[in-house]
């Protein structure tokens, strides 16, 4: 009887813990893309800081994803002039850019398949600060983000005309 008085509160406490505790699972889908320069599209070089990130939702259409990332969908970016691309890349208030380490992180509320595009235009200047020419780097990668996981991909950017 003495043992029952001792073990009964412990058993009740254990049952209460099991019944009333909640296991909160992380349902968010995190994506981490590291942009790096590449000379041939196969080897990874230095990181590409402050690269503009856009999403292509034309191939894998999902209405809710389109709405969520519509502000970063840039139609016909390949038709832009290099000069206008350079000025756009210099925009400091653009929301979707890699950081100084070339890393872009984004969290979605549910799983998705995204095509992530990266573009960076740099100006080659003379000693007086006049622009001599532009160097444009672009890259594309497909990213599948899954529930409760962080998907990390390396996006290689090659020099394009």
C-alpha positions as CSV (number, residue, x, y, z in Angstrom):
1,X,0.0,0.0,0.0
2,X,2.9,2.3,0.8
3,X,4.4,1.6,-2.6
4,X,1.1,2.4,-4.3
5,X,1.0,5.9,-2.6
6,X,4.5,6.5,-3.9
7,X,4.1,5.3,-7.5
8,X,0.6,6.6,-8.1
9,X,1.5,10.3,-8.4
10,X,4.4,9.4,-10.7
11,X,2.2,7.3,-13.0
12,X,-0.4,10.1,-13.1
13,X,2.3,12.7,-13.9
14,X,3.7,10.6,-16.7
15,X,0.3,10.0,-18.2
16,X,-0.4,13.8,-18.0
17,X,2.8,14.6,-19.7
18,X,2.1,12.1,-22.5
19,X,-1.5,13.3,-23.0
20,X,-1.0,17.0,-22.8
21,X,2.3,17.6,-24.4
22,X,2.3,18.6,-28.1
23,X,5.0,17.7,-30.6
24,X,5.2,20.8,-32.8
25,X,6.7,19.7,-36.1
26,X,8.3,22.3,-38.4
27,X,6.3,22.3,-41.6
28,X,8.1,25.1,-43.3
29,X,10.1,24.4,-46.5
30,X,13.4,26.1,-46.5
31,X,15.6,26.7,-49.5
32,X,19.3,27.8,-49.4
33,X,21.0,28.6,-52.7
34,X,24.7,29.4,-52.9
35,X,25.6,31.3,-56.0
36,X,29.2,30.8,-57.3
37,X,31.0,31.9,-60.4
38,X,32.1,29.2,-62.8
39,X,34.3,29.3,-65.9
40,X,32.7,26.4,-67.7
41,X,29.5,25.5,-65.7
42,X,31.1,22.5,-64.1
43,X,33.6,23.9,-61.6
44,X,32.7,26.2,-58.7
45,X,34.8,29.3,-58.2
46,X,34.3,32.3,-55.9
47,X,31.0,33.1,-54.4
48,X,28.9,35.7,-56.3
49,X,27.8,38.3,-53.7
50,X,24.7,40.5,-54.2
51,X,23.3,38.5,-57.1
52,X,19.7,39.1,-58.1
53,X,17.5,36.0,-57.7
54,X,14.3,35.5,-59.8
55,X,12.0,32.5,-60.1
56,X,10.6,30.9,-63.3
57,X,7.2,29.5,-62.7
58,X,6.2,29.0,-66.3
59,X,7.2,25.3,-66.5
60,X,5.9,24.2,-63.1
61,X,2.8,26.3,-62.8
62,X,1.2,26.5,-59.3
63,X,-1.2,29.4,-58.6
64,X,-0.4,29.8,-55.0
65,X,3.4,29.7,-55.6
66,X,3.0,32.3,-58.4
67,X,1.1,34.6,-56.0
68,X,3.7,34.1,-53.3
69,X,6.7,34.9,-55.4
70,X,5.1,37.1,-58.1
71,X,7.1,40.1,-57.0
72,X,10.3,38.3,-58.1
73,X,9.0,37.0,-61.3
74,X,10.7,39.1,-64.0
75,X,9.2,38.5,-67.5
76,X,11.5,38.4,-70.5
77,X,14.7,39.3,-68.5
78,X,16.8,37.8,-71.3
79,X,15.5,40.6,-73.6
80,X,16.7,43.4,-71.4
81,X,19.8,45.4,-72.5
82,X,23.0,44.8,-70.5
83,X,23.0,48.4,-69.4
84,X,19.4,48.2,-68.0
85,X,20.3,44.9,-66.3
86,X,23.4,46.5,-64.7
87,X,21.3,49.4,-63.4
88,X,18.7,46.9,-62.1
89,X,21.3,44.8,-60.4
90,X,22.6,47.9,-58.6
91,X,19.2,48.4,-57.0
92,X,19.8,48.2,-53.3
93,X,16.2,47.8,-52.2
94,X,15.6,44.7,-54.3
95,X,14.2,42.0,-51.9
96,X,15.7,38.9,-53.4
97,X,19.5,39.1,-53.5
98,X,22.2,36.9,-52.2
99,X,24.1,38.2,-49.3
100,X,27.8,39.1,-49.2
101,X,28.6,35.4,-49.0
102,X,26.6,34.6,-52.1
103,X,23.8,32.9,-50.1
104,X,20.1,33.3,-50.7
105,X,17.7,31.8,-48.2
106,X,13.9,31.6,-48.6
107,X,11.2,29.8,-46.7
108,X,7.9,28.6,-48.3
109,X,4.9,27.5,-46.3
110,X,4.5,24.3,-48.3
111,X,6.5,22.0,-50.6
112,X,7.3,23.2,-54.2
113,X,9.4,22.7,-57.2
114,X,11.1,25.9,-58.2
115,X,13.4,27.0,-61.0
116,X,15.7,29.6,-59.5
117,X,17.5,32.0,-61.8
118,X,20.4,34.2,-60.9
119,X,21.8,37.2,-62.8
120,X,24.6,39.6,-62.0
121,X,26.0,42.3,-64.2
122,X,29.3,44.0,-63.2
123,X,30.9,47.0,-64.9
124,X,34.6,47.1,-65.9
125,X,35.7,50.6,-65.3
126,X,38.8,52.6,-66.2
127,X,40.8,54.7,-63.7
128,X,38.5,57.7,-64.1
129,X,35.4,55.5,-63.3
130,X,34.1,55.4,-66.9
131,X,32.4,52.1,-67.8
132,X,34.5,50.3,-70.4
133,X,32.4,47.1,-70.7
134,X,29.9,44.9,-68.8
135,X,30.4,41.4,-67.6
136,X,27.1,39.4,-67.3
137,X,26.9,36.2,-65.3
138,X,23.8,34.0,-65.3
139,X,22.7,30.7,-63.9
140,X,19.7,28.5,-63.4
141,X,18.9,25.6,-61.1
142,X,15.9,23.5,-60.2
143,X,15.1,23.2,-56.5
144,X,12.7,20.9,-54.9
145,X,11.8,22.1,-51.4
146,X,10.2,19.6,-49.0
147,X,8.3,19.9,-45.8
148,X,10.3,20.3,-42.7
149,X,13.6,20.2,-44.5
150,X,16.2,22.7,-45.6
151,X,17.2,22.1,-49.3
152,X,20.7,23.4,-50.1
153,X,21.9,23.8,-53.7
154,X,24.9,25.4,-55.4
155,X,24.0,27.6,-58.4
156,X,26.9,27.9,-60.9
157,X,26.9,31.2,-62.8
158,X,28.8,31.4,-66.2
159,X,29.7,34.5,-68.2
160,X,27.1,35.2,-70.9
161,X,26.7,37.8,-73.6
